């Protein structure tokens, strides 16, 4: 006699829990949208554009932002100092437009606004790495539907609630998340082939828009990244300058000195690492006489 009421009670409880989880998921997605909206536009409200200056914008993710170091040690600010010392008679401003965790597609969405606001003479792009870690193409899901387990991992990795739980549990910091939930990347499909079409299109769009305002473009690669195998080819195809940061890092990595140029997470540059990137860009800019 009590079985039916008990089942109903359990069902109501389950529905309530699901509704709470759904509400949290929706709230997290709204917060994420607000975060990207703020981060993309905050610099334009903060930075006063000097019309008399030679203006450079550095566009990208956490590496451009200067993750884990003070503002003055980020490579855009180090580069500004180097160029100002090299050209004391020129007013040179380097603007830092980096957003933590952003993908190329989100950068491209705001790129025209950057150009209209800063009216740059030179655009430096350090973008692409995050596209491997964030599922952005529906074709990935279509390819994975043939197998229930990897598709379940796909859905979990898409959920903001799951990502929040992984973050709170320290899985990102300990790299447990990557080791456990990259089954799809290793055994199911090579997702890079899918990502390539999307991020190449977005990067080429940014190059085209930069040329629309007569700005030179430098496309950079990272110290180490899956993206590095594509970066130079994209630069050559589109006739842009290419800054090879992987090359300057090889001496440290091959010599077992990588701790000198990487932060403790073994990905983001250290203070010395950011200085290496700035110096590499400085050498290219002076060699090509972009400021002269």
C-alpha positions as CSV (number, residue, x, y, z in Angstrom):
1,X,0.0,0.0,0.0
2,X,2.9,2.4,0.7
3,X,4.9,1.4,-2.4
4,X,3.1,3.8,-4.8
5,X,3.3,6.9,-2.5
6,X,6.9,6.2,-1.9
7,X,7.7,6.0,-5.6
8,X,5.8,9.3,-6.1
9,X,7.8,10.9,-3.3
10,X,11.1,9.7,-4.8
11,X,10.0,10.9,-8.2
12,X,9.2,14.4,-6.9
13,X,12.5,14.5,-5.1
14,X,14.4,13.6,-8.2
15,X,12.5,16.2,-10.3
16,X,13.3,18.8,-7.7
17,X,17.0,17.9,-7.7
18,X,17.1,18.0,-11.5
19,X,15.4,21.4,-11.5
20,X,17.9,22.8,-9.0
21,X,20.8,21.4,-11.1
22,X,19.3,22.9,-14.2
23,X,18.9,26.2,-12.6
24,X,22.5,26.2,-11.5
25,X,23.6,25.2,-15.0
26,X,21.6,28.1,-16.5
27,X,23.0,30.6,-13.9
28,X,26.6,29.5,-14.6
29,X,26.1,29.9,-18.4
30,X,24.7,33.4,-17.9
31,X,27.6,34.2,-15.6
32,X,30.0,32.9,-18.3
33,X,28.4,35.1,-21.0
34,X,28.6,38.1,-18.7
35,X,32.3,37.3,-17.9
36,X,33.3,37.2,-21.6
37,X,31.2,40.3,-22.4
38,X,32.9,42.3,-19.6
39,X,36.4,41.0,-20.3
40,X,36.1,41.8,-24.0
41,X,34.9,45.4,-23.4
42,X,36.5,46.4,-20.2
43,X,39.8,47.3,-21.8
44,X,38.1,49.7,-24.3
45,X,36.6,51.6,-21.4
46,X,39.9,51.5,-19.4
47,X,42.4,52.4,-22.2
48,X,42.6,55.9,-23.4
49,X,43.7,55.8,-27.0
50,X,46.6,58.2,-27.8
51,X,46.1,59.3,-31.4
52,X,49.7,60.6,-31.6
53,X,51.2,57.1,-30.7
54,X,52.2,54.2,-32.8
55,X,49.6,51.8,-31.5
56,X,50.0,48.0,-31.1
57,X,47.3,45.7,-29.9
58,X,48.2,42.2,-28.5
59,X,45.1,39.9,-28.8
60,X,44.7,36.5,-27.3
61,X,44.1,34.5,-24.2
62,X,45.8,34.0,-20.8
63,X,49.3,34.2,-22.3
64,X,48.5,37.7,-23.6
65,X,46.8,38.6,-20.3
66,X,50.0,37.8,-18.4
67,X,48.5,35.0,-16.3
68,X,50.2,34.6,-12.9
69,X,52.5,37.7,-13.2
70,X,52.1,41.4,-12.4
71,X,51.0,43.7,-15.1
72,X,54.4,45.1,-15.8
73,X,55.8,41.6,-16.4
74,X,53.3,40.6,-19.1
75,X,54.9,40.5,-22.5
76,X,52.8,43.4,-24.0
77,X,54.1,45.7,-21.3
78,X,57.7,44.4,-21.6
79,X,57.5,44.8,-25.4
80,X,56.2,48.4,-24.9
81,X,59.2,49.2,-22.7
82,X,61.7,47.6,-25.2
83,X,60.3,49.5,-28.1
84,X,60.2,52.8,-26.2
85,X,63.8,52.4,-25.3
86,X,64.7,51.5,-28.9
87,X,62.7,54.4,-30.4
88,X,63.0,57.2,-27.8
89,X,61.6,59.8,-30.2
90,X,58.5,57.8,-30.9
91,X,55.4,57.6,-28.7
92,X,54.6,53.8,-28.7
93,X,51.7,52.2,-26.9
94,X,51.1,48.5,-26.6
95,X,47.6,47.5,-25.5
96,X,47.0,44.2,-23.8
97,X,43.7,42.4,-24.9
98,X,43.9,39.0,-23.4
99,X,41.0,37.0,-21.9
100,X,41.5,34.0,-19.7
101,X,40.2,30.7,-21.2
102,X,38.9,32.3,-24.4
103,X,38.7,30.5,-27.8
104,X,39.5,32.0,-31.2
105,X,35.8,32.2,-32.1
106,X,35.0,34.4,-29.1
107,X,38.0,36.6,-29.8
108,X,36.9,37.0,-33.4
109,X,33.4,38.1,-32.2
110,X,34.9,41.2,-30.5
111,X,37.8,41.8,-32.9
112,X,36.2,44.5,-35.1
113,X,35.4,46.4,-32.0
114,X,39.0,46.3,-31.0
115,X,40.1,47.7,-34.4
116,X,37.5,50.4,-34.3
117,X,38.5,51.5,-30.8
118,X,42.3,51.3,-30.9
119,X,42.9,51.9,-34.7
120,X,46.2,50.0,-34.4
121,X,49.2,50.2,-36.7
122,X,50.2,46.7,-35.7
123,X,48.2,43.7,-34.6
124,X,49.8,40.8,-32.7
125,X,47.8,37.6,-32.5
126,X,48.7,34.9,-30.0
127,X,45.6,32.7,-30.3
128,X,44.5,29.1,-30.9
129,X,45.7,26.9,-28.0
130,X,42.4,26.9,-26.1
131,X,40.5,25.6,-29.1
132,X,41.8,22.1,-28.4
133,X,40.3,22.1,-24.9
134,X,36.9,23.5,-25.6
135,X,34.4,21.7,-27.8
136,X,33.1,24.3,-30.2
137,X,31.9,22.2,-33.2
138,X,28.8,20.2,-33.5
139,X,30.6,17.7,-35.7
140,X,32.5,16.5,-32.7
141,X,29.2,15.5,-31.1
142,X,28.0,13.8,-34.3
143,X,31.1,11.8,-34.6
144,X,30.8,10.6,-31.0
145,X,27.2,9.6,-31.0
146,X,28.2,6.2,-32.3
147,X,29.6,5.4,-28.9
148,X,27.6,6.0,-25.7
149,X,30.6,6.3,-23.3
150,X,32.6,8.9,-25.2
151,X,29.5,10.9,-26.0
152,X,28.6,10.9,-22.3
153,X,32.0,12.3,-21.6
154,X,31.4,14.9,-24.2
155,X,28.1,16.0,-22.5
156,X,29.8,16.1,-19.1
157,X,32.7,18.2,-20.4
158,X,30.2,20.6,-21.9
159,X,28.3,21.1,-18.6
160,X,29.3,24.2,-16.7
161,X,28.2,22.5,-13.4
162,X,30.6,19.7,-14.0
163,X,33.4,22.0,-14.8
164,X,32.7,24.0,-11.6
165,X,32.8,20.7,-9.6
166,X,36.1,19.7,-11.3
167,X,37.6,23.1,-10.5
168,X,36.5,23.0,-6.8
169,X,37.9,19.5,-6.5
170,X,41.3,20.7,-7.7
171,X,41.2,18.5,-10.8
172,X,42.4,21.3,-13.1
173,X,45.3,22.2,-10.9
174,X,46.4,18.6,-10.5
175,X,45.7,17.9,-14.2
176,X,43.4,15.0,-13.2
177,X,40.7,16.4,-15.4
178,X,42.8,16.2,-18.5
179,X,44.1,12.7,-17.9
180,X,40.6,11.2,-17.1
181,X,38.4,13.0,-19.5
182,X,40.5,13.2,-22.7
183,X,39.4,9.7,-23.7
184,X,37.7,11.1,-26.8
185,X,40.8,13.0,-27.9
186,X,43.1,9.9,-27.7
187,X,40.9,7.0,-28.8
188,X,37.9,8.2,-30.7
189,X,38.8,10.9,-33.2
190,X,41.5,13.4,-33.9
191,X,39.6,16.5,-32.9
192,X,42.2,18.8,-34.3
193,X,41.1,18.1,-37.8
194,X,37.6,19.4,-36.9
195,X,38.9,22.4,-35.0
196,X,41.3,23.4,-37.7
197,X,38.5,24.4,-40.1
198,X,36.9,26.6,-37.5
199,X,39.9,28.3,-36.0
200,X,41.7,28.9,-39.3
201,X,38.6,30.7,-40.6
202,X,38.5,32.9,-37.5
203,X,42.2,33.7,-37.6
204,X,42.0,34.6,-41.4
205,X,39.0,36.8,-40.6
206,X,41.0,38.7,-38.0
207,X,43.9,39.1,-40.5
208,X,41.5,40.4,-43.2
209,X,39.9,42.8,-40.8
210,X,43.3,44.1,-39.7
211,X,44.3,44.8,-43.3
212,X,41.0,46.6,-43.8
213,X,42.4,49.3,-41.4
214,X,45.9,49.1,-42.9
215,X,47.4,47.4,-39.9
216,X,50.4,45.0,-40.1
217,X,49.8,41.6,-38.5
218,X,52.1,39.3,-36.6
219,X,50.8,35.8,-35.9
220,X,52.6,34.0,-33.0
221,X,52.9,30.5,-31.8
222,X,53.5,29.3,-28.3
223,X,56.4,27.8,-26.4
224,X,54.7,24.5,-27.0
225,X,51.2,23.7,-28.2
226,X,49.3,21.5,-30.6
227,X,48.5,24.8,-32.4
228,X,52.2,25.3,-33.3
229,X,52.0,22.9,-36.2
230,X,49.5,25.1,-37.9
231,X,50.6,28.6,-37.0
232,X,53.4,29.1,-39.5
233,X,51.3,27.7,-42.4
234,X,48.5,30.1,-41.6
235,X,50.9,33.0,-41.6
236,X,52.5,32.0,-44.9
237,X,49.2,31.4,-46.6
238,X,47.9,34.8,-45.6
239,X,51.2,36.7,-46.1
240,X,51.6,37.8,-42.5
241,X,54.6,38.0,-40.3
242,X,55.3,35.0,-38.1
243,X,56.9,35.1,-34.7
244,X,58.3,31.6,-33.7
245,X,58.2,31.5,-29.9
246,X,58.7,27.7,-30.0
247,X,62.1,28.2,-31.5
248,X,63.3,30.4,-28.7
249,X,62.0,28.0,-26.1
250,X,63.7,24.9,-27.5
251,X,67.0,25.7,-25.9
252,X,65.4,25.6,-22.5
253,X,63.1,22.7,-23.1
254,X,65.7,20.4,-24.7
255,X,68.3,21.4,-22.1
256,X,66.1,20.5,-19.2
257,X,65.7,24.1,-18.1
258,X,62.1,24.5,-18.9
259,X,61.3,25.5,-15.3
260,X,63.1,28.8,-16.0
261,X,60.6,29.9,-18.6
262,X,57.4,28.2,-17.4
263,X,55.2,28.9,-14.4
264,X,54.5,26.0,-11.9
265,X,51.6,24.8,-14.1
266,X,54.2,24.0,-16.8
267,X,52.2,25.8,-19.4
268,X,52.0,29.6,-18.7
269,X,55.2,31.5,-19.1
270,X,57.2,32.7,-16.1
271,X,58.5,36.2,-15.8
272,X,61.5,35.1,-17.8
273,X,59.2,33.3,-20.3
274,X,57.1,36.5,-20.9
275,X,60.4,38.4,-21.4
276,X,61.5,35.9,-24.0
277,X,58.3,36.4,-26.0
278,X,58.6,40.1,-25.8
279,X,62.2,40.0,-26.9
280,X,61.3,37.7,-29.8
281,X,58.6,40.1,-31.0
282,X,60.9,43.0,-30.5
283,X,63.5,41.4,-32.7
284,X,61.0,40.8,-35.5
285,X,59.5,44.3,-35.3
286,X,62.9,45.9,-35.5
287,X,64.2,43.6,-38.2
288,X,61.1,44.3,-40.4
289,X,61.3,48.0,-39.5
290,X,57.6,48.1,-38.7
291,X,57.9,51.1,-36.5
292,X,60.4,53.0,-38.6
